[in-house]
């Protein structure tokens, strides 16, 4: 699926092909792609070991950096942190933390992804909640539930 990424420093937008991967344990951006496009890479305090699907070590070595950007898809907007590693031909991978947080409707036959079940902390969901004029207590409850379900790195 194609998503828009916006650099936080320059607000430059880039459209990328993202792979939805239920076997991936995080959100990832390819090292070469991140460097070529000029994303600001933040060094991690501790490197993260990376293993491929078959259990072998990734040829790119441990993850030592991550990026933060705004991500856009069909009216949906969020702040995302992605670990930077060797993905070879893939630019971005959205793994299980993202899939669990947003629970998108996916029609594999039509190759269609709909963001109809986002938690209240998502940009699109916040807008829908305002439009429906949901009572304050219901919004607070929704946000508390989301904070329990959504990994901290997606709260910003």
Secondary structure, DSSP 8 states (H G I E B T S, - for coil): -EEEEEETTT--EEEEEEEE-TT-SSEEEEHHHHHHHT---EEEEEEE--B-TTS-B-TT-SEEEEEEEEEEETTEEEEEEEEEE--TT-SEEE-HHHHHHH--EEETTTTEEE--S--TTSHHHHHHHHHHT--HHHHHHHHHHHHHHS-GGG--
